[in-house]
Amino acid sequence: MSVERATIVACARRWIGTPYRHQASLIHVGCDCLGLVRGVWREVVGDEPETAPPYTPDWAETLGLETLLDAAGRHFTPASVDAFRAGDVLVFRFRDHLPAKHLGIATSATHMTHAHSGACVAEVAIAPWRRRLAAAFAFPGVID
């Protein structure tokens, strides 16, 4: 199976305006950052490869494990943090000493869609987030 980057970007943009809901993954109903990526995966790839376990808002701080990066590594293809492309999944740390715990989907070299607590899914500039970027991944089967 293959999926074009433009298709991933178009799908991610359809989620804009979806309210933030912790652990949810339903377009126009609610999602968090993981739910956004899960929903786009379902549309462009198919069934989710594994079930996301229940998690609290402070899961990364509590566990101290790179749970999100490990899961991304199991299901996505690593991409360059310096040369990610539209359609790539971006993984962020909120603090240098903490595990990565936030996701976005690049819509261009300068913008991404993401779900952030207290807001709806939005397309935002990556620049303010750039220093927090921990990893980038391509969806499986992505083509230009």
N, CA, C and O atoms as a DFTB+ gen file, in Angstrom:
576 C
 N C O
     1  1       0.831      -1.181       0.000
     2  2       0.000       0.000       0.000
     3  2       0.877       1.246       0.000
     4  3       1.917       1.281       0.658
     5  1       0.457       2.264      -0.737
     6  2       1.196       3.524      -0.738
     7  2       0.231       4.677      -0.521
     8  3      -0.952       4.589      -0.850
     9  1       0.759       5.761       0.039
    10  2      -0.040       6.947       0.305
    11  2       0.792       8.178      -0.034
    12  3       1.967       8.262       0.322
    13  1       0.183       9.113      -0.715
    14  2       0.891      10.334      -1.093
    15  2       0.909      11.322       0.073
    16  3      -0.020      11.383       0.878
    17  1       1.986      12.084       0.136
    18  2       2.122      13.092       1.195
    19  2       0.960      14.079       1.154
    20  3       0.446      14.481       2.198
    21  1       0.549      14.468      -0.045
    22  2      -0.558      15.417      -0.171
    23  2      -1.840      14.853       0.430
    24  3      -2.647      15.607       0.974
    25  1      -2.039      13.558       0.341
    26  2      -3.224      12.921       0.916
    27  2      -3.174      12.988       2.438
    28  3      -4.186      13.254       3.086
    29  1      -1.992      12.745       3.007
    30  2      -1.823      12.819       4.467
    31  2      -2.109      14.236       4.943
    32  3      -2.825      14.428       5.926
    33  1      -1.555      15.227       4.255
    34  2      -1.752      16.623       4.637
    35  2      -3.228      16.997       4.544
    36  3      -3.762      17.630       5.456
    37  1      -3.885      16.621       3.469
    38  2      -5.311      16.931       3.310
    39  2      -6.131      16.289       4.423
    40  3      -7.046      16.909       4.964
    41  1      -5.805      15.062       4.757
    42  2      -6.510      14.366       5.834
    43  2      -6.280      15.085       7.165
    44  3      -7.234      15.329       7.904
    45  1      -5.046      15.422       7.475
    46  2      -4.739      16.113       8.732
    47  2      -5.480      17.445       8.813
    48  3      -5.978      17.817       9.875
    49  1      -5.551      18.150       7.711
    50  2      -6.246      19.449       7.704
    51  2      -7.749      19.297       7.924
    52  3      -8.382      20.216       8.443
    53  1      -8.332      18.170       7.544
    54  2      -9.760      17.960       7.785
    55  2     -10.078      17.910       9.283
    56  3     -11.218      18.142       9.686
    57  1      -9.072      17.609      10.102
    58  2      -9.265      17.546      11.551
    59  2      -9.262      18.923      12.205
    60  3      -9.624      19.045      13.375
    61  1      -8.857      19.975      11.464
    62  2      -8.801      21.325      12.041
    63  2     -10.180      21.687      12.583
    64  3     -11.197      21.502      11.915
    65  1     -10.189      22.205      13.804
    66  2     -11.435      22.570      14.475
    67  2     -11.974      21.491      15.386
    68  3     -12.883      21.755      16.173
    69  1     -11.440      20.279      15.305
    70  2     -11.872      19.203      16.203
    71  2     -11.468      19.579      17.626
    72  3     -10.300      19.886      17.861
    73  1     -12.398      19.565      18.582
    74  2     -12.070      19.951      19.960
    75  2     -11.066      18.995      20.603
    76  3     -11.011      17.810      20.272
    77  1     -10.282      19.535      21.524
    78  2      -9.348      18.700      22.279
    79  2     -10.137      17.852      23.276
    80  3     -10.926      18.367      24.068
    81  1      -9.907      16.556      23.217
    82  2     -10.488      15.613      24.177
    83  2      -9.418      14.574      24.469
    84  3      -8.988      13.848      23.573
    85  1      -8.990      14.504      25.718
    86  2      -7.953      13.566      26.130
    87  2      -8.353      12.137      25.764
    88  3      -9.457      11.702      26.089
    89  1      -7.478      11.419      25.101
    90  2      -7.599      10.026      24.679
    91  2      -8.615       9.782      23.558
    92  3      -8.800       8.635      23.151
    93  1      -9.261      10.801      23.059
    94  2     -10.251      10.606      21.998
    95  2      -9.574      10.620      20.628
    96  3      -8.440      11.081      20.492
    97  1     -10.275      10.114      19.620
    98  2      -9.737      10.055      18.264
    99  2     -10.863      10.033      17.231
   100  3     -10.910       9.159      16.365
   101  1     -11.773      11.012      17.335
   102  2     -12.902      11.086      16.418
   103  2     -12.952      12.473      15.777
   104  3     -13.114      13.479      16.468
   105  1     -12.815      12.515      14.474
   106  2     -12.828      13.782      13.752
   107  2     -14.114      14.557      14.053
   108  3     -15.202      13.982      14.072
   109  1     -13.982      15.841      14.282
   110  2     -15.067      16.782      14.585
   111  2     -15.751      16.519      15.924
   112  3     -16.637      17.278      16.318
   113  1     -15.360      15.466      16.623
   114  2     -15.929      15.151      17.933
   115  2     -14.910      15.459      19.020
   116  3     -15.220      16.167      19.978
   117  1     -13.697      14.933      18.881
   118  2     -12.653      15.207      19.859
   119  2     -11.440      14.329      19.660
   120  3     -11.543      13.183      19.222
   121  1     -10.281      14.889      19.991
   122  2      -9.029      14.122      19.941
   123  2      -7.960      14.847      20.743
   124  3      -8.065      16.040      21.031
   125  1      -6.935      14.092      21.092
   126  2      -5.713      14.692      21.605
   127  2      -4.665      14.518      20.506
   128  3      -5.004      14.096      19.401
   129  1      -3.404      14.834      20.787
   130  2      -2.392      14.768      19.723
   131  2      -2.212      13.344      19.196
   132  3      -2.049      13.150      17.991
   133  1      -2.238      12.357      20.074
   134  2      -2.134      10.970      19.635
   135  2      -3.383      10.568      18.859
   136  3      -3.294       9.855      17.859
   137  1      -4.531      11.020      19.312
   138  2      -5.772      10.716      18.616
   139  2      -5.817      11.275      17.206
   140  3      -6.381      10.653      16.306
   141  1      -5.224      12.449      17.007
   142  2      -5.132      13.027      15.666
   143  2      -4.322      12.110      14.759
   144  3      -4.758      11.782      13.656
   145  1      -3.153      11.697      15.217
   146  2      -2.299      10.818      14.409
   147  2      -2.992       9.473      14.189
   148  3      -2.939       8.927      13.087
   149  1      -3.636       8.938      15.214
   150  2      -4.365       7.678      15.064
   151  2      -5.464       7.802      14.017
   152  3      -5.639       6.902      13.195
   153  1      -6.211       8.914      14.039
   154  2      -7.290       9.113      13.088
   155  2      -6.783       9.250      11.660
   156  3      -7.376       8.695      10.735
   157  1      -5.699       9.980      11.476
   158  2      -5.116      10.112      10.145
   159  2      -4.604       8.745       9.685
   160  3      -4.795       8.375       8.527
   161  1      -3.956       7.993      10.577
   162  2      -3.492       6.636      10.246
   163  2      -4.655       5.792       9.718
   164  3      -4.541       5.151       8.673
   165  1      -5.761       5.798      10.441
   166  2      -6.911       4.975      10.032
   167  2      -7.381       5.338       8.625
   168  3      -7.757       4.462       7.846
   169  1      -7.358       6.624       8.305
   170  2      -7.827       7.041       6.989
   171  2      -6.828       6.737       5.879
   172  3      -7.232       6.333       4.789
   173  1      -5.538       6.922       6.130
   174  2      -4.564       6.777       5.040
   175  2      -3.858       5.424       4.998
   176  3      -3.333       5.033       3.956
   177  1      -3.840       4.703       6.127
   178  2      -3.159       3.401       6.171
   179  2      -4.157       2.267       6.357
   180  3      -4.107       1.272       5.635
   181  1      -5.060       2.411       7.316
   182  2      -6.028       1.357       7.621
   183  2      -6.135       1.149       9.116
   184  3      -5.963       2.086       9.895
   185  1      -6.418      -0.079       9.516
   186  2      -6.572      -0.386      10.938
   187  2      -5.329       0.005      11.722
   188  3      -4.206      -0.106      11.231
   189  1      -5.547       0.461      12.942
   190  2      -4.423       0.813      13.808
   191  2      -3.621      -0.449      14.127
   192  3      -4.202      -1.511      14.351
   193  1      -2.289      -0.341      14.151
   194  2      -1.452      -1.524      14.353
   195  2      -1.445      -2.045      15.785
   196  3      -1.117      -3.208      16.020
   197  1      -1.805      -1.194      16.745
   198  2      -1.914      -1.634      18.129
   199  2      -2.885      -0.705      18.846
   200  3      -3.113       0.426      18.416
   201  1      -3.443      -1.186      19.922
   202  2      -4.373      -0.387      20.707
   203  2      -3.593       0.492      21.668
   204  3      -2.708       0.021      22.382
   205  1      -3.930       1.765      21.676
   206  2      -3.285       2.674      22.629
   207  2      -3.801       2.354      24.027
   208  3      -5.011       2.272      24.236
   209  1      -2.901       2.173      24.979
   210  2      -3.358       1.894      26.340
   211  2      -3.921       3.169      26.972
   212  3      -3.630       4.272      26.510
   213  1      -4.723       3.019      28.020
   214  2      -5.172       4.220      28.735
   215  2      -3.956       4.996      29.249
   216  3      -2.965       4.395      29.664
   217  1      -4.031       6.319      29.220
   218  2      -2.925       7.142      29.701
   219  2      -3.473       8.410      30.320
   220  3      -4.499       8.939      29.894
   221  1      -2.775       8.882      31.324
   222  2      -3.150      10.118      32.005
   223  2      -2.398      11.277      31.356
   224  3      -1.417      11.047      30.649
   225  1      -2.833      12.514      31.579
   226  2      -2.112      13.651      31.001
   227  2      -0.639      13.728      31.419
   228  3       0.180      14.281      30.684
   229  1      -0.300      13.188      32.574
   230  2       1.094      13.253      33.037
   231  2       1.837      11.929      32.859
   232  3       2.838      11.692      33.537
   233  1       1.361      11.058      31.953
   234  2       1.929       9.720      31.790
   235  2       3.434       9.731      31.547
   236  3       4.139       8.893      32.108
   237  1       3.944      10.637      30.743
   238  2       5.367      10.626      30.417
   239  2       6.205      10.950      31.644
   240  3       7.234      10.320      31.886
   241  1       5.761      11.932      32.415
   242  2       6.505      12.298      33.617
   243  2       6.466      11.177      34.646
   244  3       7.458      10.913      35.324
   245  1       5.324      10.525      34.758
   246  2       5.160       9.455      35.740
   247  2       5.984       8.228      35.385
   248  3       6.682       7.676      36.235
   249  1       5.905       7.802      34.130
   250  2       6.607       6.586      33.721
   251  2       8.092       6.807      33.463
   252  3       8.914       5.935      33.749
   253  1       8.434       7.974      32.923
   254  2       9.833       8.251      32.614
   255  2      10.379       7.414      31.469
   256  3      11.595       7.286      31.324
   257  1       9.499       6.839      30.651
   258  2       9.915       5.993      29.537
   259  2       9.593       6.678      28.218
   260  3       8.695       7.517      28.154
   261  1      10.316       6.329      27.175
   262  2      10.061       6.894      25.844
   263  2       8.976       6.089      25.126
   264  3       9.187       5.596      24.017
   265  1       7.834       5.963      25.760
   266  2       6.729       5.171      25.245
   267  2       6.290       5.630      23.859
   268  3       6.087       4.805      22.969
   269  1       6.145       6.924      23.673
   270  2       5.676       7.465      22.393
   271  2       6.704       7.250      21.285
   272  3       6.351       6.830      20.182
   273  1       7.962       7.533      21.572
   274  2       9.021       7.308      20.571
   275  2       9.156       5.831      20.226
   276  3       9.345       5.474      19.063
   277  1       9.059       4.981      21.230
   278  2       9.164       3.542      20.977
   279  2       8.020       3.062      20.069
   280  3       8.247       2.288      19.139
   281  1       6.805       3.519      20.339
   282  2       5.659       3.123      19.513
   283  2       5.817       3.669      18.095
   284  3       5.542       2.960      17.127
   285  1       6.250       4.904      17.966
   286  2       6.454       5.484      16.631
   287  2       7.487       4.674      15.860
   288  3       7.321       4.430      14.665
   289  1       8.542       4.261      16.529
   290  2       9.585       3.464      15.885
   291  2       9.105       2.096      15.421
   292  3       9.656       1.525      14.480
   293  1       8.079       1.574      16.083
   294  2       7.536       0.275      15.687
   295  2       6.676       0.364      14.437
   296  3       6.562      -0.613      13.698
   297  1       6.064       1.527      14.185
   298  2       5.039       1.591      13.143
   299  2       5.285       2.608      12.036
   300  3       4.628       2.551      10.996
   301  1       6.201       3.521      12.233
   302  2       6.520       4.540      11.241
   303  2       7.962       4.380      10.790
   304  3       8.733       3.651      11.414
   305  1       8.328       5.055       9.714
   306  2       9.694       5.036       9.201
   307  2      10.422       6.280       9.693
   308  3       9.924       7.389       9.500
   309  1      11.596       6.130      10.327
   310  2      12.319       7.315      10.797
   311  2      12.599       8.292       9.657
   312  3      12.908       7.888       8.536
   313  1      12.486       9.573       9.963
   314  2      12.782      10.648       9.016
   315  2      13.726      11.629       9.701
   316  3      13.911      11.574      10.917
   317  1      14.304      12.501       8.942
   318  2      15.258      13.468       9.484
   319  2      14.545      14.623      10.186
   320  3      13.609      15.203       9.637
   321  1      14.986      14.956      11.394
   322  2      14.415      16.117      12.084
   323  2      14.850      17.419      11.401
   324  3      14.206      18.455      11.565
   325  1      15.931      17.360      10.644
   326  2      16.417      18.554       9.951
   327  2      15.828      18.691       8.554
   328  3      15.922      19.756       7.945
   329  1      15.225      17.633       8.045
   330  2      14.686      17.676       6.682
   331  2      13.365      16.911       6.581
   332  3      13.106      16.240       5.582
   333  1      12.523      17.015       7.629
   334  2      11.224      16.359       7.561
   335  2      10.420      16.998       6.431
   336  3      10.726      18.097       5.968
   337  1       9.388      16.281       6.003
   338  2       8.598      16.742       4.858
   339  2       7.119      16.760       5.216
   340  3       6.694      16.183       6.216
   341  1       6.364      17.425       4.390
   342  2       4.912      17.461       4.591
   343  2       4.388      16.032       4.683
   344  3       4.763      15.168       3.890
   345  1       3.525      15.798       5.653
   346  2       2.973      14.468       5.874
   347  2       3.713      13.668       6.920
   348  3       3.233      12.613       7.333
   349  1       4.867      14.133       7.361
   350  2       5.614      13.427       8.402
   351  2       5.035      13.719       9.783
   352  3       4.494      14.796      10.032
   353  1       5.159      12.748      10.662
   354  2       4.741      12.894      12.054
   355  2       5.918      13.469      12.834
   356  3       7.035      12.958      12.751
   357  1       5.665      14.524      13.585
   358  2       6.696      15.183      14.382
   359  2       6.450      14.874      15.852
   360  3       5.318      14.941      16.331
   361  1       7.526      14.533      16.564
   362  2       7.429      14.153      17.968
   363  2       8.216      15.178      18.787
   364  3       9.362      15.493      18.469
   365  1       7.584      15.690      19.842
   366  2       8.176      16.770      20.627
   367  2       8.320      16.405      22.100
   368  3       7.577      15.585      22.639
   369  1       9.304      17.045      22.729
   370  2       9.476      17.005      24.184
   371  2       9.056      18.372      24.724
   372  3       9.343      19.395      24.103
   373  1       8.392      18.400      25.855
   374  2       8.077      19.690      26.474
   375  2       9.251      20.204      27.289
   376  3       9.389      21.411      27.487
   377  1      10.095      19.302      27.760
   378  2      11.304      19.666      28.509
   379  2      12.419      18.709      28.091
   380  3      12.161      17.542      27.797
   381  1      13.653      19.201      28.064
   382  2      14.794      18.391      27.612
   383  2      14.961      17.097      28.403
   384  3      15.323      16.071      27.828
   385  1      14.709      17.126      29.683
   386  2      14.961      15.962      30.541
   387  2      13.769      15.008      30.641
   388  3      13.840      14.001      31.346
   389  1      12.680      15.318      29.942
   390  2      11.486      14.475      30.008
   391  2      11.288      13.700      28.706
   392  3      11.774      14.114      27.653
   393  1      10.577      12.577      28.779
   394  2      10.274      11.821      27.555
   395  2       9.411      12.644      26.588
   396  3       8.697      13.561      26.994
   397  1       9.497      12.299      25.326
   398  2       8.669      12.940      24.306
   399  2       7.205      12.603      24.584
   400  3       6.881      11.473      24.949
   401  1       6.313      13.602      24.407
   402  2       4.905      13.328      24.687
   403  2       3.936      14.164      23.867
   404  3       2.765      14.272      24.230
   405  1       4.390      14.754      22.777
   406  2       3.482      15.531      21.935
   407  2       3.751      15.218      20.466
   408  3       4.894      14.999      20.064
   409  1       2.678      15.201      19.671
   410  2       2.768      14.872      18.249
   411  2       2.112      15.946      17.398
   412  3       1.176      16.620      17.827
   413  1       2.618      16.088      16.197
   414  2       1.989      16.921      15.185
   415  2       2.216      16.268      13.836
   416  3       3.026      15.349      13.716
   417  1       1.514      16.732      12.832
   418  2       1.709      16.244      11.466
   419  2       2.120      17.439      10.617
   420  3       1.368      18.405      10.491
   421  1       3.316      17.374      10.036
   422  2       3.807      18.474       9.210
   423  2       2.904      18.651       7.995
   424  3       2.583      17.686       7.302
   425  1       2.500      19.887       7.747
   426  2       1.720      20.190       6.556
   427  2       2.598      20.866       5.504
   428  3       2.222      20.982       4.338
   429  1       3.774      21.307       5.944
   430  2       4.793      21.900       5.066
   431  2       6.081      21.911       5.876
   432  3       6.133      21.372       6.982
   433  1       7.113      22.523       5.325
   434  2       8.373      22.630       6.067
   435  2       8.256      23.624       7.222
   436  3       9.120      23.666       8.098
   437  1       7.187      24.422       7.223
   438  2       7.062      25.477       8.231
   439  2       5.819      25.374       9.112
   440  3       5.696      26.122      10.082
   441  1       4.891      24.461       8.795
   442  2       3.638      24.377       9.543
   443  2       3.255      22.931       9.863
   444  3       3.719      21.989       9.221
   445  1       2.401      22.786      10.865
   446  2       1.907      21.464      11.252
   447  2       0.498      21.589      11.791
   448  3       0.072      22.670      12.200
   449  1      -0.227      20.475      11.790
   450  2      -1.480      20.381      12.523
   451  2      -1.170      19.652      13.814
   452  3      -0.335      18.749      13.853
   453  1      -1.856      20.059      14.870
   454  2      -1.704      19.360      16.145
   455  2      -2.892      19.666      17.036
   456  3      -3.601      20.654      16.842
   457  1      -3.092      18.807      18.008
   458  2      -4.123      18.986      19.022
   459  2      -3.419      19.327      20.321
   460  3      -2.547      18.589      20.780
   461  1      -3.798      20.439      20.905
   462  2      -3.134      20.911      22.119
   463  2      -4.188      21.140      23.195
   464  3      -5.254      21.691      22.920
   465  1      -3.892      20.723      24.401
   466  2      -4.827      20.846      25.510
   467  2      -5.398      22.262      25.601
   468  3      -4.661      23.248      25.567
   469  1      -6.710      22.338      25.718
   470  2      -7.374      23.625      25.854
   471  2      -7.695      24.301      24.536
   472  3      -8.188      25.429      24.529
   473  1      -7.425      23.631      23.408
   474  2      -7.678      24.239      22.104
   475  2      -8.186      23.184      21.132
   476  3      -8.146      21.987      21.418
   477  1      -8.658      23.634      19.998
   478  2      -9.059      22.729      18.922
   479  2      -7.835      22.380      18.083
   480  3      -6.807      23.053      18.166
   481  1      -7.946      21.331      17.278
   482  2      -6.890      21.015      16.319
   483  2      -6.697      22.253      15.451
   484  3      -7.658      22.853      14.970
   485  1      -5.435      22.617      15.262
   486  2      -5.112      23.822      14.500
   487  2      -3.871      23.578      13.654
   488  3      -3.072      22.684      13.933
   489  1      -3.730      24.386      12.622
   490  2      -2.498      24.400      11.833
   491  2      -1.688      25.590      12.329
   492  3      -2.160      26.726      12.306
   493  1      -0.475      25.323      12.775
   494  2       0.350      26.349      13.405
   495  2       1.754      26.333      12.816
   496  3       2.168      25.366      12.176
   497  1       2.472      27.419      13.043
   498  2       3.871      27.490      12.640
   499  2       4.696      26.543      13.504
   500  3       4.458      26.420      14.705
   501  1       5.649      25.886      12.898
   502  2       6.524      24.969      13.629
   503  2       7.609      25.735      14.387
   504  3       8.118      25.243      15.394
   505  1       7.967      26.918      13.924
   506  2       9.091      27.663      14.504
   507  2       9.096      27.707      16.035
   508  3      10.140      27.436      16.630
   509  1       7.983      28.034      16.702
   510  2       8.023      28.061      18.169
   511  2       8.245      26.687      18.809
   512  3       8.651      26.596      19.968
   513  1       7.982      25.639      18.061
   514  2       8.119      24.268      18.553
   515  2       9.459      23.640      18.166
   516  3       9.835      22.605      18.715
   517  1      10.165      24.241      17.252
   518  2      11.353      23.645      16.622
   519  2      12.377      23.133      17.638
   520  3      12.893      22.026      17.483
   521  1      12.668      23.898      18.645
   522  2      13.700      23.475      19.614
   523  2      13.256      22.266      20.446
   524  3      14.079      21.610      21.084
   525  1      11.967      21.982      20.434
   526  2      11.438      20.841      21.189
   527  2      11.323      19.573      20.342
   528  3      10.971      18.512      20.857
   529  1      11.618      19.683      19.045
   530  2      11.466      18.539      18.135
   531  2      12.467      17.438      18.482
   532  3      13.680      17.650      18.454
   533  1      11.938      16.265      18.808
   534  2      12.781      15.145      19.235
   535  2      12.994      14.136      18.107
   536  3      14.047      13.501      18.038
   537  1      12.001      13.982      17.216
   538  2      12.079      12.977      16.153
   539  2      11.028      13.279      15.095
   540  3      10.066      14.010      15.328
   541  1      11.246      12.695      13.935
   542  2      10.273      12.783      12.848
   543  2      10.151      11.399      12.218
   544  3      11.116      10.636      12.165
   545  1       8.958      11.094      11.746
   546  2       8.671       9.787      11.170
   547  2       7.749       9.957       9.958
   548  3       6.903      10.850       9.921
   549  1       7.933       9.086       8.981
   550  2       7.043       9.045       7.827
   551  2       6.033       7.917       8.009
   552  3       6.343       6.875       8.585
   553  1       4.836       8.141       7.513
   554  2       3.833       7.081       7.518
   555  2       4.359       5.916       6.661
   556  3       5.114       6.148       5.717
   557  1       3.979       4.690       6.970
   558  2       4.421       3.569       6.137
   559  2       3.851       3.708       4.723
   560  3       2.697       4.098       4.548
   561  1       4.648       3.393       3.742
   562  2       4.215       3.421       2.353
   563  2       4.105       4.799       1.751
   564  3       3.518       4.956       0.680
   565  1       4.657       5.810       2.415
   566  2       4.526       7.173       1.920
   567  2       5.320       7.338       0.616
   568  3       6.442       6.851       0.482
   569  1       4.703       8.035      -0.331
   570  2       5.362       8.364      -1.592
   571  2       5.177       9.848      -1.842
   572  3       4.334      10.499      -1.224
   573  1       5.980      10.373      -2.761
   574  2       5.885      11.800      -3.050
   575  2       4.840      12.031      -4.048
   576  3       4.597      13.175      -4.434
